[in-house]
Amino acid sequence: MIRQEVGQSSLIITAHSLHSISALKETLTLVLNRMLGLEVNLKEFYAFAKNNKKLYPLVLKFKGLKPPCFPSLFEALTNAIACQQFSLESGLSMLNRLSQHYGLPFQEGSQTNYAFPEAVKIMNCAPEELKKLGFSQHKSEALINLATEVNKHEELYANLEHKSDQDISLFLSHLKGIGRWSIEYALLRGMGRLDVLPGDDVGIKKNLKNLLELDEIPGYDKIKEIEKNWYPHAGMIYFHLLLQKLYEKGLISQSRNI
């Protein structure tokens, strides 16, 4: 369990296990640094945003935001497949059902939670099983294929961290059901490439139109131009735009650090 007291900068982390796990603290530290972006230095990003009159009010609203990242590329790509051409809410609902059916359960007080499923669990599913959770035939086949490939070539996928964006994109493009949006989403959300702005993201297109006061919703090429202008901070602005959307829906409040 992770919690943070109001007004405090430190995190309080509680971990329980029925079995002894060697180097538990070190392992948790690595995973949490990755997932919560704890070691990302925001100094250059804030200096960049301060010089942009349209970006700075947005950045100030959520001051202190660190870039979140999925703990594995498999989880990032699974999220991408689930959310393709779906609203965020619908995609997350399917992912929750996927975890409840195939993830390892654990108790937190009286509440039962579920870990994200391992690839070996999904690769042994039949498409009909996943379709019962809300996935289409195409998404079901794509998930099973992804899980099979990740399980079969685990070391190869782990070593992608050291490859360039271009090499990773070329490698992932051969996967069933993984297109341009999914690849850019995975680069940002699964590999922490903060220079990436997913150019086919429908929600971000609308948010960029409003933020930059554009005459029309930007297409992919226009967003790639914006990405270059914001290099290497485009991904950070992506996260701020997502928070803005949640803020407008009343789901979160703005930073208290302003």
C-alpha positions in Angstrom: 0.0 0.0 0.0 1.3 3.5 -0.9 0.0 6.7 0.8 1.1 10.2 1.2 0.1 12.5 4.0 -1.3 15.9 3.1 1.6 18.5 3.1 4.3 15.8 3.2 6.7 15.1 0.4 7.6 11.6 1.5 5.7 8.4 0.6 4.7 5.8 3.2 4.9 2.3 1.7 3.6 -0.9 3.4 4.3 -4.3 1.8 3.0 -7.7 3.0 3.9 -11.1 1.7 3.1 -14.7 2.8 6.6 -15.7 1.8 10.0 -14.3 2.3 11.3 -12.3 -0.6 15.0 -11.6 -0.9 16.0 -8.0 -1.5 12.3 -6.9 -1.1 13.1 -3.3 -0.3 15.5 -2.9 -3.2 13.1 -4.5 -5.6 10.2 -2.3 -4.4 12.4 0.8 -4.7 13.2 0.0 -8.3 9.6 -0.7 -9.3 8.2 2.4 -7.5 10.9 4.7 -9.0 9.8 3.5 -12.4 6.0 3.6 -11.8 5.9 6.9 -10.0 8.8 8.7 -11.8 10.3 9.5 -8.4 13.8 10.1 -9.8 12.7 12.4 -12.7 14.2 15.8 -12.2 11.6 18.5 -13.1 13.8 21.5 -13.0 14.4 21.8 -16.8 10.8 21.1 -17.5 9.6 23.9 -15.3 12.2 26.3 -16.8 10.9 25.3 -20.3 7.3 25.8 -19.3 7.9 29.1 -17.7 8.9 30.6 -21.0 5.6 29.5 -22.7 2.6 31.6 -21.7 0.1 29.0 -22.8 1.8 26.1 -21.1 2.8 27.7 -17.8 -0.7 28.1 -16.3 -1.5 24.4 -17.0 1.9 23.3 -15.5 1.4 25.5 -12.4 -2.1 24.0 -11.8 -0.6 20.6 -11.3 2.8 21.5 -10.0 4.8 18.6 -8.6 3.4 16.0 -11.0 5.8 13.2 -11.8 5.4 11.1 -14.9 3.7 7.7 -14.2 4.9 4.6 -16.0 3.6 1.1 -16.1 5.9 -1.5 -14.4 6.3 -3.5 -17.6 6.0 -3.1 -21.4 3.5 -6.0 -21.4 1.2 -4.1 -19.1 1.5 -0.9 -21.1 0.7 -2.7 -24.4 -2.2 -4.5 -22.8 -3.6 -1.2 -21.6 -3.1 0.2 -25.1 -5.0 -2.7 -26.7 -7.8 -2.4 -24.2 -8.2 1.4 -24.8 -7.9 1.4 -28.6 -10.9 3.3 -30.0 -12.6 3.2 -26.6 -13.1 5.8 -23.9 -10.7 5.7 -21.1 -13.5 4.6 -18.7 -14.5 1.7 -20.9 -11.0 0.5 -21.4 -10.2 0.6 -17.7 -13.4 -1.3 -16.9 -12.2 -4.1 -19.2 -8.8 -4.1 -17.6 -10.3 -4.3 -14.2 -12.3 -7.4 -15.2 -9.2 -8.9 -16.8 -7.3 -8.5 -13.5 -10.2 -9.9 -11.4 -10.3 -13.0 -13.6 -6.6 -13.7 -14.2 -4.7 -11.6 -11.6 -3.3 -12.8 -8.3 -5.7 -11.8 -5.5 -4.5 -10.2 -2.3 -6.2 -8.8 0.8 -6.0 -5.3 2.1 -8.1 -5.2 5.2 -11.5 -6.4 4.2 -11.0 -5.6 0.6 -9.8 -8.0 -2.1 -7.5 -6.5 -4.7 -5.9 -8.1 -7.8 -2.5 -7.8 -9.3 -2.2 -7.3 -13.0 -2.2 -10.7 -14.8 1.1 -12.2 -15.9 1.6 -12.9 -19.6 1.5 -16.7 -19.1 -2.0 -16.4 -17.8 -3.3 -14.5 -20.8 -1.5 -16.6 -23.4 -3.4 -19.7 -22.3 -6.8 -18.0 -22.7 -9.2 -18.7 -25.5 -10.6 -15.6 -27.4 -14.1 -16.6 -26.2 -13.0 -16.2 -22.6 -11.7 -12.7 -23.1 -14.8 -11.7 -25.2 -16.9 -12.5 -22.1 -14.9 -9.7 -20.3 -15.9 -7.2 -23.0 -12.9 -7.5 -25.5 -13.7 -7.9 -29.2 -12.5 -10.8 -31.2 -9.7 -8.7 -32.6 -8.6 -7.4 -29.2 -8.8 -10.9 -27.7 -6.6 -12.3 -30.4 -4.2 -9.4 -30.1 -3.9 -9.8 -26.3 -3.2 -13.6 -26.6 -0.6 -13.0 -29.3 1.1 -10.3 -27.2 1.2 -12.5 -24.1 2.6 -15.4 -26.1 5.3 -13.3 -27.7 6.3 -11.7 -24.4 6.4 -15.0 -22.6 8.3 -16.7 -25.4 10.9 -13.9 -25.8 11.0 -12.4 -22.3 14.7 -11.4 -22.5 14.3 -9.8 -25.9 11.5 -7.6 -24.6 13.4 -6.7 -21.5 16.3 -5.5 -23.6 14.2 -3.1 -25.6 14.8 -0.6 -22.8 18.2 0.0 -24.4 17.0 0.5 -27.9 16.1 3.7 -29.7 12.5 4.9 -30.2 12.8 4.0 -33.9 14.1 0.5 -33.3 11.4 -0.2 -30.7 8.7 1.1 -33.0 9.9 -1.1 -35.8 10.0 -4.2 -33.5 6.6 -3.6 -32.0 4.9 -2.9 -35.3 5.1 -6.6 -36.1 2.7 -7.5 -33.3 -0.9 -8.2 -34.1 -3.2 -5.3 -33.2 -0.3 -2.9 -32.3 -0.4 0.2 -34.5 1.1 3.7 -34.4 -0.9 5.0 -31.4 -0.3 1.9 -29.3 3.5 2.1 -30.0 3.7 5.7 -29.1 1.6 5.2 -26.0 3.8 2.3 -24.9 7.0 4.4 -25.5 5.7 7.0 -23.2 3.7 5.1 -20.7 5.6 1.8 -20.7 9.2 2.9 -21.3 9.3 6.5 -19.9 10.2 8.1 -23.1 9.2 11.7 -22.2 10.0 13.1 -25.6 7.0 11.3 -27.1 3.5 12.8 -27.7 1.1 10.2 -29.0 0.0 11.8 -32.2 -3.2 9.7 -32.7 -4.6 10.3 -29.2 -8.2 11.6 -29.8 -8.5 13.2 -26.3 -5.1 14.9 -26.5 -5.9 16.3 -30.0 -9.0 18.1 -28.5 -7.1 19.3 -25.5 -4.3 20.6 -27.6 -6.7 22.5 -29.8 -8.1 24.3 -26.6 -4.7 24.8 -25.0 -3.0 26.3 -28.1 -6.2 28.0 -29.4 -6.0 26.3 -32.7 -8.6 26.8 -35.4 -9.1 23.1 -35.8 -8.3 19.8 -34.2 -4.7 19.0 -35.1 -3.8 16.0 -37.2 -1.0 13.6 -36.7 1.6 15.7 -38.6 0.7 18.8 -36.7 1.1 17.1 -33.4 4.5 15.8 -34.4 5.5 19.4 -35.1 4.3 20.4 -31.7 6.2 17.4 -30.2 9.4 18.8 -31.8 8.8 22.2 -30.4 8.3 20.8 -26.9 11.3 18.4 -27.1 12.2 16.7 -24.8 9.2 17.6 -22.6 6.2 16.7 -24.8 5.4 13.6 -22.7 5.2 15.6 -19.5 2.7 18.0 -21.2 0.7 15.0 -22.3 0.3 14.0 -18.6 -0.7 17.5 -17.6 -3.4 17.5 -20.3 -4.7 14.3 -19.0 -4.9 15.7 -15.5 -6.7 18.8 -16.9 -9.3 16.5 -18.4 -9.9 14.8 -15.0 -9.9 18.1 -13.3 -12.7 19.4 -15.6 -14.7 16.2 -14.8 -14.3 17.0 -11.1 -12.4 13.8 -10.4 -9.3 15.5 -9.1 -8.3 18.9 -7.6 -5.4 21.1 -8.6 -2.0 21.1 -6.8 -1.9 22.5 -3.3 1.7 23.6 -3.7 0.9 26.7 -5.8 
